[in-house]
């Protein structure tokens, strides 16, 4: 087992090949330990080199509405008025701190998504 930090694309490619070779290693074995450590190193490298941006707040609200079968009327119950819900969905009104709290608590939309500028 020769594990080292992944710093370059070549290191990453080699790590991915090794991961593929030991993918079925049993937990608690030397190869299993190597698999676990290698997975963490690969994940760290990917997070640094290929970051995934958070979704747009309005798109996150629309997505959650679709997931839950909610309507603009349901959103209005959270944000106060139907007009406010329409303005938010059309990007004409920003979310207030209270709206963000309510959307997080009631619809479980992560606050880090909702507080972004749009």
Biopython code that builds the backbone (N, CA, C, O; Angstrom):
import numpy as np
from Bio.PDB.StructureBuilder import StructureBuilder

atoms = [
    (1, "UNK", "N", (0.854, -1.182, 0.000)),
    (1, "UNK", "CA", (0.000, 0.000, 0.000)),
    (1, "UNK", "C", (0.897, 1.241, 0.000)),
    (1, "UNK", "O", (1.613, 1.510, 0.964)),
    (2, "UNK", "N", (0.839, 1.979, -1.090)),
    (2, "UNK", "CA", (1.644, 3.191, -1.233)),
    (2, "UNK", "C", (0.705, 4.353, -1.524)),
    (2, "UNK", "O", (0.518, 4.731, -2.680)),
    (3, "UNK", "N", (0.118, 4.916, -0.481)),
    (3, "UNK", "CA", (-0.841, 6.004, -0.647)),
    (3, "UNK", "C", (-0.133, 7.334, -0.456)),
    (3, "UNK", "O", (0.654, 7.514, 0.473)),
    (4, "UNK", "N", (-0.433, 8.265, -1.361)),
    (4, "UNK", "CA", (0.144, 9.595, -1.284)),
    (4, "UNK", "C", (-0.926, 10.611, -1.674)),
    (4, "UNK", "O", (-1.928, 10.240, -2.285)),
    (5, "UNK", "N", (-0.735, 11.869, -1.336)),
    (5, "UNK", "CA", (-1.719, 12.894, -1.709)),
    (5, "UNK", "C", (-1.904, 12.956, -3.227)),
    (5, "UNK", "O", (-0.984, 12.668, -3.993)),
    (6, "UNK", "N", (-3.096, 13.331, -3.633)),
    (6, "UNK", "CA", (-3.403, 13.494, -5.054)),
    (6, "UNK", "C", (-3.266, 14.977, -5.366)),
    (6, "UNK", "O", (-4.062, 15.798, -4.910)),
    (7, "UNK", "N", (-2.237, 15.308, -6.157)),
    (7, "UNK", "CA", (-1.945, 16.717, -6.447)),
    (7, "UNK", "C", (-2.104, 17.067, -7.923)),
    (7, "UNK", "O", (-2.327, 18.228, -8.266)),
    (8, "UNK", "N", (-1.990, 16.068, -8.796)),
    (8, "UNK", "CA", (-2.033, 16.341, -10.233)),
    (8, "UNK", "C", (-3.079, 15.457, -10.902)),
    (8, "UNK", "O", (-3.613, 14.524, -10.301)),
    (9, "UNK", "N", (-3.355, 15.779, -12.163)),
    (9, "UNK", "CA", (-4.285, 14.962, -12.937)),
    (9, "UNK", "C", (-3.755, 13.533, -13.071)),
    (9, "UNK", "O", (-4.517, 12.568, -13.017)),
    (10, "UNK", "N", (-2.437, 13.415, -13.246)),
    (10, "UNK", "CA", (-1.827, 12.094, -13.356)),
    (10, "UNK", "C", (-2.002, 11.303, -12.050)),
    (10, "UNK", "O", (-2.333, 10.118, -12.083)),
    (11, "UNK", "N", (-1.780, 11.956, -10.908)),
    (11, "UNK", "CA", (-1.999, 11.304, -9.602)),
    (11, "UNK", "C", (-3.447, 10.828, -9.492)),
    (11, "UNK", "O", (-3.723, 9.723, -9.024)),
    (12, "UNK", "N", (-4.354, 11.682, -9.931)),
    (12, "UNK", "CA", (-5.787, 11.367, -9.869)),
    (12, "UNK", "C", (-6.108, 10.152, -10.730)),
    (12, "UNK", "O", (-6.821, 9.248, -10.293)),
    (13, "UNK", "N", (-5.587, 10.129, -11.941)),
    (13, "UNK", "CA", (-5.847, 8.999, -12.844)),
    (13, "UNK", "C", (-5.294, 7.695, -12.270)),
    (13, "UNK", "O", (-5.935, 6.648, -12.360)),
    (14, "UNK", "N", (-4.095, 7.768, -11.677)),
    (14, "UNK", "CA", (-3.511, 6.582, -11.061)),
    (14, "UNK", "C", (-4.339, 6.114, -9.868)),
    (14, "UNK", "O", (-4.544, 4.916, -9.673)),
    (15, "UNK", "N", (-4.807, 7.064, -9.081)),
    (15, "UNK", "CA", (-5.641, 6.724, -7.925)),
    (15, "UNK", "C", (-6.945, 6.077, -8.371)),
    (15, "UNK", "O", (-7.409, 5.124, -7.746)),
    (16, "UNK", "N", (-7.535, 6.584, -9.443)),
    (16, "UNK", "CA", (-8.781, 6.010, -9.955)),
    (16, "UNK", "C", (-8.563, 4.583, -10.458)),
    (16, "UNK", "O", (-9.410, 3.716, -10.243)),
    (17, "UNK", "N", (-7.445, 4.336, -11.118)),
    (17, "UNK", "CA", (-7.126, 2.983, -11.579)),
    (17, "UNK", "C", (-6.961, 2.036, -10.393)),
    (17, "UNK", "O", (-7.480, 0.920, -10.399)),
    (18, "UNK", "N", (-6.232, 2.497, -9.378)),
    (18, "UNK", "CA", (-6.034, 1.661, -8.192)),
    (18, "UNK", "C", (-7.359, 1.403, -7.494)),
    (18, "UNK", "O", (-7.620, 0.286, -7.047)),
    (19, "UNK", "N", (-8.188, 2.417, -7.398)),
    (19, "UNK", "CA", (-9.504, 2.264, -6.775)),
    (19, "UNK", "C", (-10.315, 1.201, -7.498)),
    (19, "UNK", "O", (-10.973, 0.370, -6.873)),
    (20, "UNK", "N", (-10.259, 1.239, -8.806)),
    (20, "UNK", "CA", (-10.980, 0.256, -9.611)),
    (20, "UNK", "C", (-10.474, -1.162, -9.319)),
    (20, "UNK", "O", (-11.258, -2.109, -9.266)),
    (21, "UNK", "N", (-9.175, -1.295, -9.134)),
    (21, "UNK", "CA", (-8.576, -2.615, -8.880)),
    (21, "UNK", "C", (-8.933, -3.180, -7.508)),
    (21, "UNK", "O", (-9.045, -4.396, -7.353)),
    (22, "UNK", "N", (-9.112, -2.324, -6.524)),
    (22, "UNK", "CA", (-9.382, -2.809, -5.163)),
    (22, "UNK", "C", (-10.818, -2.534, -4.716)),
    (22, "UNK", "O", (-11.123, -2.632, -3.528)),
    (23, "UNK", "N", (-11.684, -2.197, -5.637)),
    (23, "UNK", "CA", (-13.040, -1.763, -5.318)),
    (23, "UNK", "C", (-13.816, -2.780, -4.479)),
    (23, "UNK", "O", (-14.625, -2.379, -3.643)),
    (24, "UNK", "N", (-13.599, -4.060, -4.671)),
    (24, "UNK", "CA", (-14.342, -5.095, -3.944)),
    (24, "UNK", "C", (-13.631, -5.569, -2.681)),
    (24, "UNK", "O", (-13.996, -6.605, -2.125)),
    (25, "UNK", "N", (-12.623, -4.832, -2.218)),
    (25, "UNK", "CA", (-11.886, -5.231, -1.013)),
    (25, "UNK", "C", (-12.813, -5.258, 0.192)),
    (25, "UNK", "O", (-13.712, -4.427, 0.329)),
    (26, "UNK", "N", (-12.577, -6.215, 1.047)),
    (26, "UNK", "CA", (-13.402, -6.366, 2.257)),
    (26, "UNK", "C", (-12.951, -5.381, 3.330)),
    (26, "UNK", "O", (-11.759, -5.140, 3.517)),
    (27, "UNK", "N", (-13.932, -4.819, 4.028)),
    (27, "UNK", "CA", (-13.671, -3.878, 5.101)),
    (27, "UNK", "C", (-12.856, -4.571, 6.198)),
    (27, "UNK", "O", (-13.089, -5.735, 6.525)),
    (28, "UNK", "N", (-11.898, -3.831, 6.754)),
    (28, "UNK", "CA", (-11.092, -4.375, 7.836)),
    (28, "UNK", "C", (-9.848, -5.113, 7.379)),
    (28, "UNK", "O", (-9.051, -5.564, 8.202)),
    (29, "UNK", "N", (-9.677, -5.238, 6.062)),
    (29, "UNK", "CA", (-8.470, -5.864, 5.519)),
    (29, "UNK", "C", (-7.523, -4.744, 5.091)),
    (29, "UNK", "O", (-7.950, -3.596, 4.966)),
    (30, "UNK", "N", (-6.244, -5.059, 4.863)),
    (30, "UNK", "CA", (-5.337, -4.008, 4.386)),
    (30, "UNK", "C", (-5.830, -3.339, 3.098)),
    (30, "UNK", "O", (-5.749, -2.118, 2.968)),
    (31, "UNK", "N", (-6.338, -4.126, 2.152)),
    (31, "UNK", "CA", (-6.868, -3.521, 0.917)),
    (31, "UNK", "C", (-8.141, -2.722, 1.201)),
    (31, "UNK", "O", (-8.397, -1.702, 0.562)),
    (32, "UNK", "N", (-8.922, -3.187, 2.147)),
    (32, "UNK", "CA", (-10.124, -2.451, 2.536)),
    (32, "UNK", "C", (-9.773, -1.094, 3.130)),
    (32, "UNK", "O", (-10.426, -0.091, 2.845)),
    (33, "UNK", "N", (-8.725, -1.075, 3.964)),
    (33, "UNK", "CA", (-8.253, 0.191, 4.532)),
    (33, "UNK", "C", (-7.730, 1.118, 3.438)),
    (33, "UNK", "O", (-7.988, 2.322, 3.446)),
    (34, "UNK", "N", (-6.991, 0.531, 2.498)),
    (34, "UNK", "CA", (-6.468, 1.314, 1.375)),
    (34, "UNK", "C", (-7.619, 1.911, 0.569)),
    (34, "UNK", "O", (-7.572, 3.077, 0.175)),
    (35, "UNK", "N", (-8.639, 1.116, 0.330)),
    (35, "UNK", "CA", (-9.820, 1.578, -0.417)),
    (35, "UNK", "C", (-10.469, 2.765, 0.282)),
    (35, "UNK", "O", (-10.841, 3.746, -0.360)),
    (36, "UNK", "N", (-10.599, 2.670, 1.587)),
    (36, "UNK", "CA", (-11.235, 3.740, 2.346)),
    (36, "UNK", "C", (-10.412, 5.033, 2.281)),
    (36, "UNK", "O", (-10.965, 6.109, 2.057)),
    (37, "UNK", "N", (-9.115, 4.929, 2.475)),
    (37, "UNK", "CA", (-8.243, 6.106, 2.441)),
    (37, "UNK", "C", (-8.190, 6.697, 1.033)),
    (37, "UNK", "O", (-8.276, 7.912, 0.856)),
    (38, "UNK", "N", (-8.049, 5.831, 0.045)),
    (38, "UNK", "CA", (-7.980, 6.286, -1.336)),
    (38, "UNK", "C", (-9.277, 6.998, -1.743)),
    (38, "UNK", "O", (-9.241, 8.005, -2.451)),
    (39, "UNK", "N", (-10.400, 6.480, -1.300)),
    (39, "UNK", "CA", (-11.697, 7.111, -1.600)),
    (39, "UNK", "C", (-11.763, 8.524, -1.038)),
    (39, "UNK", "O", (-12.263, 9.437, -1.695)),
    (40, "UNK", "N", (-11.255, 8.702, 0.179)),
    (40, "UNK", "CA", (-11.255, 10.031, 0.799)),
    (40, "UNK", "C", (-10.342, 10.996, 0.050)),
    (40, "UNK", "O", (-10.691, 12.160, -0.147)),
    (41, "UNK", "N", (-9.178, 10.512, -0.366)),
    (41, "UNK", "CA", (-8.256, 11.360, -1.123)),
    (41, "UNK", "C", (-8.856, 11.762, -2.470)),
    (41, "UNK", "O", (-8.736, 12.913, -2.888)),
    (42, "UNK", "N", (-9.494, 10.823, -3.138)),
    (42, "UNK", "CA", (-10.128, 11.113, -4.425)),
    (42, "UNK", "C", (-11.260, 12.121, -4.244)),
    (42, "UNK", "O", (-11.397, 13.060, -5.028)),
    (43, "UNK", "N", (-12.061, 11.920, -3.213)),
    (43, "UNK", "CA", (-13.169, 12.837, -2.948)),
    (43, "UNK", "C", (-12.650, 14.253, -2.685)),
    (43, "UNK", "O", (-13.214, 15.224, -3.190)),
    (44, "UNK", "N", (-11.577, 14.374, -1.899)),
    (44, "UNK", "CA", (-10.986, 15.690, -1.613)),
    (44, "UNK", "C", (-10.493, 16.342, -2.903)),
    (44, "UNK", "O", (-10.742, 17.526, -3.132)),
    (45, "UNK", "N", (-9.808, 15.595, -3.731)),
    (45, "UNK", "CA", (-9.299, 16.137, -4.993)),
    (45, "UNK", "C", (-10.454, 16.589, -5.887)),
    (45, "UNK", "O", (-10.404, 17.677, -6.460)),
    (46, "UNK", "N", (-11.483, 15.769, -6.007)),
    (46, "UNK", "CA", (-12.629, 16.117, -6.854)),
    (46, "UNK", "C", (-13.357, 17.348, -6.330)),
    (46, "UNK", "O", (-13.786, 18.195, -7.112)),
    (47, "UNK", "N", (-13.498, 17.452, -5.006)),
    (47, "UNK", "CA", (-14.160, 18.623, -4.423)),
    (47, "UNK", "C", (-13.387, 19.906, -4.738)),
    (47, "UNK", "O", (-13.978, 20.961, -4.968)),
    (48, "UNK", "N", (-12.052, 19.797, -4.744)),
    (48, "UNK", "CA", (-11.224, 20.973, -5.025)),
    (48, "UNK", "C", (-11.185, 21.310, -6.510)),
    (48, "UNK", "O", (-11.239, 22.482, -6.884)),
    (49, "UNK", "N", (-11.091, 20.294, -7.353)),
    (49, "UNK", "CA", (-10.903, 20.514, -8.795)),
    (49, "UNK", "C", (-12.208, 20.595, -9.580)),
    (49, "UNK", "O", (-12.260, 21.231, -10.633)),
    (50, "UNK", "N", (-13.244, 19.965, -9.082)),
    (50, "UNK", "CA", (-14.530, 19.929, -9.795)),
    (50, "UNK", "C", (-15.660, 20.320, -8.847)),
    (50, "UNK", "O", (-16.573, 19.526, -8.619)),
    (51, "UNK", "N", (-15.614, 21.535, -8.289)),
    (51, "UNK", "CA", (-16.662, 21.917, -7.335)),
    (51, "UNK", "C", (-18.032, 21.993, -8.009)),
    (51, "UNK", "O", (-18.155, 22.352, -9.180)),
    (52, "UNK", "N", (-19.027, 21.652, -7.250)),
    (52, "UNK", "CA", (-20.408, 21.728, -7.734)),
    (52, "UNK", "C", (-21.061, 22.923, -7.055)),
    (52, "UNK", "O", (-21.161, 22.977, -5.829)),
    (53, "UNK", "N", (-21.496, 23.868, -7.853)),
    (53, "UNK", "CA", (-22.141, 25.052, -7.306)),
    (53, "UNK", "C", (-23.489, 24.704, -6.701)),
    (53, "UNK", "O", (-24.160, 23.761, -7.120)),
    (54, "UNK", "N", (-23.861, 25.487, -5.712)),
    (54, "UNK", "CA", (-25.185, 25.317, -5.117)),
    (54, "UNK", "C", (-26.236, 25.764, -6.130)),
    (54, "UNK", "O", (-25.977, 26.644, -6.951)),
    (55, "UNK", "N", (-27.418, 25.159, -6.071)),
    (55, "UNK", "CA", (-28.466, 25.576, -7.001)),
    (55, "UNK", "C", (-28.944, 26.995, -6.698)),
    (55, "UNK", "O", (-28.828, 27.483, -5.574)),
    (56, "UNK", "N", (-29.471, 27.627, -7.705)),
    (56, "UNK", "CA", (-30.073, 28.950, -7.578)),
    (56, "UNK", "C", (-31.246, 28.868, -6.591)),
    (56, "UNK", "O", (-32.012, 27.906, -6.644)),
    (57, "UNK", "N", (-31.408, 29.858, -5.685)),
    (57, "UNK", "CA", (-32.487, 29.809, -4.699)),
    (57, "UNK", "C", (-33.886, 29.662, -5.307)),
    (57, "UNK", "O", (-34.694, 28.867, -4.828)),
    (58, "UNK", "N", (-34.165, 30.427, -6.354)),
    (58, "UNK", "CA", (-35.494, 30.356, -6.977)),
    (58, "UNK", "C", (-35.704, 28.981, -7.617)),
    (58, "UNK", "O", (-36.782, 28.397, -7.511)),
    (59, "UNK", "N", (-34.671, 28.477, -8.277)),
    (59, "UNK", "CA", (-34.788, 27.143, -8.888)),
    (59, "UNK", "C", (-34.958, 26.072, -7.818)),
    (59, "UNK", "O", (-35.683, 25.098, -8.023)),
    (60, "UNK", "N", (-34.297, 26.245, -6.679)),
    (60, "UNK", "CA", (-34.446, 25.289, -5.574)),
    (60, "UNK", "C", (-35.884, 25.297, -5.049)),
    (60, "UNK", "O", (-36.446, 24.244, -4.746)),
    (61, "UNK", "N", (-36.467, 26.478, -4.946)),
    (61, "UNK", "CA", (-37.867, 26.578, -4.490)),
    (61, "UNK", "C", (-38.793, 25.901, -5.501)),
    (61, "UNK", "O", (-39.669, 25.122, -5.127)),
    (62, "UNK", "N", (-38.591, 26.205, -6.781)),
    (62, "UNK", "CA", (-39.434, 25.603, -7.825)),
    (62, "UNK", "C", (-39.287, 24.076, -7.832)),
    (62, "UNK", "O", (-40.268, 23.350, -7.987)),
    (63, "UNK", "N", (-38.051, 23.605, -7.663)),
    (63, "UNK", "CA", (-37.800, 22.164, -7.644)),
    (63, "UNK", "C", (-38.521, 21.511, -6.476)),
    (63, "UNK", "O", (-39.161, 20.473, -6.638)),
    (64, "UNK", "N", (-38.415, 22.127, -5.284)),
    (64, "UNK", "CA", (-39.078, 21.565, -4.100)),
    (64, "UNK", "C", (-40.594, 21.599, -4.271)),
    (64, "UNK", "O", (-41.289, 20.670, -3.861)),
    (65, "UNK", "N", (-41.105, 22.672, -4.875)),
    (65, "UNK", "CA", (-42.555, 22.751, -5.110)),
    (65, "UNK", "C", (-42.997, 21.594, -5.991)),
    (65, "UNK", "O", (-44.012, 20.950, -5.726)),
    (66, "UNK", "N", (-42.225, 21.335, -7.044)),
    (66, "UNK", "CA", (-42.554, 20.238, -7.955)),
    (66, "UNK", "C", (-42.466, 18.894, -7.242)),
    (66, "UNK", "O", (-43.340, 18.043, -7.404)),
    (67, "UNK", "N", (-41.415, 18.704, -6.455)),
    (67, "UNK", "CA", (-41.227, 17.449, -5.713)),
    (67, "UNK", "C", (-42.397, 17.161, -4.782)),
    (67, "UNK", "O", (-42.859, 16.026, -4.671)),
    (68, "UNK", "N", (-42.866, 18.215, -4.114)),
    (68, "UNK", "CA", (-43.898, 18.052, -3.098)),
    (68, "UNK", "C", (-45.313, 18.262, -3.632)),
    (68, "UNK", "O", (-46.281, 18.148, -2.880)),
    (69, "UNK", "N", (-45.441, 18.567, -4.920)),
    (69, "UNK", "CA", (-46.763, 18.808, -5.491)),
    (69, "UNK", "C", (-47.384, 20.096, -4.968)),
    (69, "UNK", "O", (-48.604, 20.204, -4.851)),
    (70, "UNK", "N", (-46.537, 21.068, -4.656)),
    (70, "UNK", "CA", (-47.014, 22.335, -4.102)),
    (70, "UNK", "C", (-47.279, 23.337, -5.220)),
    (70, "UNK", "O", (-46.761, 23.212, -6.330)),
    (71, "UNK", "N", (-48.094, 24.326, -4.898)),
    (71, "UNK", "CA", (-48.454, 25.368, -5.856)),
    (71, "UNK", "C", (-47.961, 26.721, -5.345)),
    (71, "UNK", "O", (-47.412, 26.835, -4.250)),
    (72, "UNK", "N", (-48.173, 27.726, -6.165)),
    (72, "UNK", "CA", (-47.823, 29.084, -5.766)),
    (72, "UNK", "C", (-48.628, 29.496, -4.535)),
    (72, "UNK", "O", (-48.149, 30.280, -3.715)),
    (73, "UNK", "N", (-49.830, 28.980, -4.404)),
    (73, "UNK", "CA", (-50.663, 29.260, -3.228)),
    (73, "UNK", "C", (-50.014, 28.699, -1.973)),
    (73, "UNK", "O", (-50.043, 29.334, -0.919)),
    (74, "UNK", "N", (-49.423, 27.504, -2.082)),
    (74, "UNK", "CA", (-48.715, 26.919, -0.933)),
    (74, "UNK", "C", (-47.509, 27.762, -0.554)),
    (74, "UNK", "O", (-47.233, 27.955, 0.630)),
    (75, "UNK", "N", (-46.784, 28.268, -1.557)),
    (75, "UNK", "CA", (-45.649, 29.140, -1.292)),
    (75, "UNK", "C", (-46.125, 30.431, -0.629)),
    (75, "UNK", "O", (-45.464, 30.951, 0.269)),
    (76, "UNK", "N", (-47.256, 30.939, -1.067)),
    (76, "UNK", "CA", (-47.804, 32.174, -0.494)),
    (76, "UNK", "C", (-48.088, 32.023, 0.993)),
    (76, "UNK", "O", (-47.944, 32.984, 1.749)),
    (77, "UNK", "N", (-48.486, 30.839, 1.421)),
    (77, "UNK", "CA", (-48.740, 30.601, 2.847)),
    (77, "UNK", "C", (-47.455, 30.745, 3.665)),
    (77, "UNK", "O", (-47.504, 31.080, 4.848)),
    (78, "UNK", "N", (-46.331, 30.497, 3.047)),
    (78, "UNK", "CA", (-45.052, 30.610, 3.743)),
    (78, "UNK", "C", (-44.517, 32.038, 3.689)),
    (78, "UNK", "O", (-44.010, 32.551, 4.687)),
    (79, "UNK", "N", (-44.627, 32.681, 2.528)),
    (79, "UNK", "CA", (-44.028, 34.011, 2.346)),
    (79, "UNK", "C", (-44.984, 35.156, 2.654)),
    (79, "UNK", "O", (-44.572, 36.316, 2.642)),
    (80, "UNK", "N", (-46.233, 34.860, 2.925)),
    (80, "UNK", "CA", (-47.156, 35.906, 3.353)),
    (80, "UNK", "C", (-48.300, 36.203, 2.424)),
    (80, "UNK", "O", (-49.447, 36.244, 2.870)),
    (81, "UNK", "N", (-48.042, 36.411, 1.153)),
    (81, "UNK", "CA", (-49.100, 36.766, 0.215)),
    (81, "UNK", "C", (-48.840, 36.112, -1.132)),
    (81, "UNK", "O", (-47.703, 35.782, -1.468)),
    (82, "UNK", "N", (-49.909, 35.930, -1.899)),
    (82, "UNK", "CA", (-49.766, 35.342, -3.231)),
    (82, "UNK", "C", (-48.927, 36.244, -4.135)),
    (82, "UNK", "O", (-48.150, 35.759, -4.957)),
    (83, "UNK", "N", (-49.089, 37.555, -3.980)),
    (83, "UNK", "CA", (-48.305, 38.492, -4.779)),
    (83, "UNK", "C", (-46.815, 38.321, -4.492)),
    (83, "UNK", "O", (-45.997, 38.342, -5.413)),
    (84, "UNK", "N", (-46.465, 38.153, -3.226)),
    (84, "UNK", "CA", (-45.052, 37.946, -2.844)),
    (84, "UNK", "C", (-44.514, 36.659, -3.464)),
    (84, "UNK", "O", (-43.390, 36.625, -3.964)),
    (85, "UNK", "N", (-45.317, 35.608, -3.429)),
    (85, "UNK", "CA", (-44.891, 34.332, -4.006)),
    (85, "UNK", "C", (-44.607, 34.501, -5.492)),
    (85, "UNK", "O", (-43.593, 34.014, -5.992)),
    (86, "UNK", "N", (-45.492, 35.186, -6.193)),
    (86, "UNK", "CA", (-45.315, 35.428, -7.625)),
    (86, "UNK", "C", (-44.048, 36.244, -7.887)),
    (86, "UNK", "O", (-43.279, 35.927, -8.795)),
    (87, "UNK", "N", (-43.837, 37.278, -7.104)),
    (87, "UNK", "CA", (-42.660, 38.134, -7.287)),
    (87, "UNK", "C", (-41.365, 37.367, -7.014)),
    (87, "UNK", "O", (-40.365, 37.580, -7.699)),
    (88, "UNK", "N", (-41.378, 36.490, -6.033)),
    (88, "UNK", "CA", (-40.194, 35.668, -5.739)),
    (88, "UNK", "C", (-39.911, 34.740, -6.908)),
    (88, "UNK", "O", (-38.776, 34.658, -7.378)),
    (89, "UNK", "N", (-40.928, 34.046, -7.378)),
    (89, "UNK", "CA", (-40.747, 33.097, -8.475)),
    (89, "UNK", "C", (-40.335, 33.784, -9.775)),
    (89, "UNK", "O", (-39.697, 33.169, -10.630)),
    (90, "UNK", "N", (-40.696, 35.048, -9.922)),
    (90, "UNK", "CA", (-40.319, 35.818, -11.114)),
    (90, "UNK", "C", (-39.083, 36.681, -10.873)),
    (90, "UNK", "O", (-38.733, 37.523, -11.699)),
    (91, "UNK", "N", (-38.431, 36.465, -9.743)),
    (91, "UNK", "CA", (-37.179, 37.144, -9.388)),
    (91, "UNK", "C", (-37.329, 38.666, -9.244)),
    (91, "UNK", "O", (-36.391, 39.421, -9.500)),
    (92, "UNK", "N", (-38.500, 39.088, -8.838)),
    (92, "UNK", "CA", (-38.729, 40.516, -8.644)),
    (92, "UNK", "C", (-38.684, 40.895, -7.170)),
    (92, "UNK", "O", (-38.720, 42.077, -6.830)),
    (93, "UNK", "N", (-38.605, 39.903, -6.301)),
    (93, "UNK", "CA", (-38.542, 40.136, -4.853)),
    (93, "UNK", "C", (-37.510, 39.188, -4.266)),
    (93, "UNK", "O", (-37.462, 38.006, -4.609)),
    (94, "UNK", "N", (-36.690, 39.723, -3.381)),
    (94, "UNK", "CA", (-35.695, 38.917, -2.677)),
    (94, "UNK", "C", (-36.352, 38.230, -1.476)),
    (94, "UNK", "O", (-37.357, 38.699, -0.942)),
    (95, "UNK", "N", (-35.767, 37.133, -1.079)),
    (95, "UNK", "CA", (-36.246, 36.438, 0.109)),
    (95, "UNK", "C", (-35.801, 37.186, 1.356)),
    (95, "UNK", "O", (-34.650, 37.610, 1.454)),
    (96, "UNK", "N", (-36.707, 37.347, 2.302)),
    (96, "UNK", "CA", (-36.340, 37.949, 3.586)),
    (96, "UNK", "C", (-35.785, 36.843, 4.490)),
    (96, "UNK", "O", (-35.925, 35.657, 4.193)),
    (97, "UNK", "N", (-35.169, 37.240, 5.568)),
    (97, "UNK", "CA", (-34.625, 36.271, 6.515)),
    (97, "UNK", "C", (-35.733, 35.379, 7.067)),
    (97, "UNK", "O", (-35.538, 34.174, 7.223)),
    (98, "UNK", "N", (-36.882, 35.958, 7.360)),
    (98, "UNK", "CA", (-38.005, 35.165, 7.870)),
    (98, "UNK", "C", (-38.501, 34.166, 6.818)),
    (98, "UNK", "O", (-38.830, 33.028, 7.152)),
    (99, "UNK", "N", (-38.555, 34.587, 5.556)),
    (99, "UNK", "CA", (-38.968, 33.676, 4.481)),
    (99, "UNK", "C", (-37.990, 32.507, 4.377)),
    (99, "UNK", "O", (-38.395, 31.355, 4.222)),
    (100, "UNK", "N", (-36.709, 32.820, 4.464)),
    (100, "UNK", "CA", (-35.680, 31.775, 4.391)),
    (100, "UNK", "C", (-35.858, 30.786, 5.534)),
    (100, "UNK", "O", (-35.797, 29.574, 5.329)),
    (101, "UNK", "N", (-36.074, 31.299, 6.722)),
    (101, "UNK", "CA", (-36.289, 30.415, 7.885)),
    (101, "UNK", "C", (-37.504, 29.512, 7.665)),
    (101, "UNK", "O", (-37.450, 28.308, 7.919)),
    (102, "UNK", "N", (-38.587, 30.104, 7.195)),
    (102, "UNK", "CA", (-39.811, 29.329, 6.992)),
    (102, "UNK", "C", (-39.647, 28.266, 5.902)),
    (102, "UNK", "O", (-40.097, 27.132, 6.063)),
    (103, "UNK", "N", (-39.007, 28.635, 4.805)),
    (103, "UNK", "CA", (-38.781, 27.669, 3.721)),
    (103, "UNK", "C", (-37.880, 26.526, 4.190)),
    (103, "UNK", "O", (-38.074, 25.372, 3.809)),
    (104, "UNK", "N", (-36.907, 26.859, 5.008)),
    (104, "UNK", "CA", (-36.031, 25.831, 5.543)),
    (104, "UNK", "C", (-36.797, 24.905, 6.492)),
    (104, "UNK", "O", (-36.705, 23.682, 6.385)),
    (105, "UNK", "N", (-37.547, 25.492, 7.413)),
    (105, "UNK", "CA", (-38.264, 24.696, 8.413)),
    (105, "UNK", "C", (-39.400, 23.868, 7.808)),
    (105, "UNK", "O", (-39.568, 22.696, 8.143)),
    (106, "UNK", "N", (-40.170, 24.480, 6.924)),
    (106, "UNK", "CA", (-41.360, 23.799, 6.412)),
    (106, "UNK", "C", (-41.088, 22.918, 5.203)),
    (106, "UNK", "O", (-41.687, 21.851, 5.071)),
    (107, "UNK", "N", (-40.200, 23.346, 4.324)),
    (107, "UNK", "CA", (-39.950, 22.587, 3.096)),
    (107, "UNK", "C", (-38.571, 21.950, 3.061)),
    (107, "UNK", "O", (-38.213, 21.278, 2.094)),
    (108, "UNK", "N", (-37.794, 22.168, 4.129)),
    (108, "UNK", "CA", (-36.460, 21.553, 4.249)),
    (108, "UNK", "C", (-35.508, 21.938, 3.110)),
    (108, "UNK", "O", (-34.692, 21.126, 2.673)),
    (109, "UNK", "N", (-35.619, 23.166, 2.640)),
    (109, "UNK", "CA", (-34.662, 23.667, 1.648)),
    (109, "UNK", "C", (-33.466, 24.190, 2.447)),
    (109, "UNK", "O", (-33.646, 25.015, 3.342)),
    (110, "UNK", "N", (-32.253, 23.728, 2.144)),
    (110, "UNK", "CA", (-31.096, 24.172, 2.932)),
    (110, "UNK", "C", (-30.912, 25.684, 2.907)),
    (110, "UNK", "O", (-31.032, 26.330, 1.866)),
    (111, "UNK", "N", (-30.621, 26.222, 4.072)),
    (111, "UNK", "CA", (-30.460, 27.676, 4.168)),
    (111, "UNK", "C", (-29.290, 28.187, 3.333)),
    (111, "UNK", "O", (-29.346, 29.302, 2.814)),
    (112, "UNK", "N", (-28.229, 27.389, 3.194)),
    (112, "UNK", "CA", (-27.092, 27.864, 2.398)),
    (112, "UNK", "C", (-27.468, 28.039, 0.937)),
    (112, "UNK", "O", (-26.823, 28.805, 0.221)),
    (113, "UNK", "N", (-28.495, 27.344, 0.486)),
    (113, "UNK", "CA", (-28.999, 27.521, -0.887)),
    (113, "UNK", "C", (-29.836, 28.799, -0.962)),
    (113, "UNK", "O", (-29.713, 29.576, -1.908)),
    (114, "UNK", "N", (-30.680, 29.004, 0.037)),
    (114, "UNK", "CA", (-31.618, 30.129, 0.020)),
    (114, "UNK", "C", (-30.969, 31.493, 0.223)),
    (114, "UNK", "O", (-31.503, 32.494, -0.253)),
    (115, "UNK", "N", (-29.836, 31.564, 0.913)),
    (115, "UNK", "CA", (-29.234, 32.865, 1.207)),
    (115, "UNK", "C", (-28.365, 33.415, 0.083)),
    (115, "UNK", "O", (-27.859, 34.533, 0.180)),
    (116, "UNK", "N", (-28.192, 32.644, -0.975)),
    (116, "UNK", "CA", (-27.378, 33.118, -2.101)),
    (116, "UNK", "C", (-28.063, 34.265, -2.836)),
    (116, "UNK", "O", (-29.289, 34.370, -2.851)),
    (117, "UNK", "N", (-27.259, 35.111, -3.437)),
    (117, "UNK", "CA", (-27.801, 36.193, -4.256)),
    (117, "UNK", "C", (-28.345, 35.615, -5.560)),
    (117, "UNK", "O", (-27.813, 34.645, -6.100)),
    (118, "UNK", "N", (-29.410, 36.230, -6.050)),
    (118, "UNK", "CA", (-29.957, 35.835, -7.346)),
    (118, "UNK", "C", (-30.466, 37.036, -8.076)),
    (118, "UNK", "O", (-30.968, 36.913, -9.194)),
]
sb = StructureBuilder()
sb.init_structure("model")
sb.init_model(0)
sb.init_chain("A")
sb.init_seg("    ")
for serial, (resi, resn, name, xyz) in enumerate(atoms, 1):
    if name == "N":
        sb.init_residue(resn, " ", resi, " ")
    sb.init_atom(name, np.array(xyz, "f"), 0.0, 1.0, " ", f" {name:<3s}", serial, name[0])
structure = sb.get_structure()
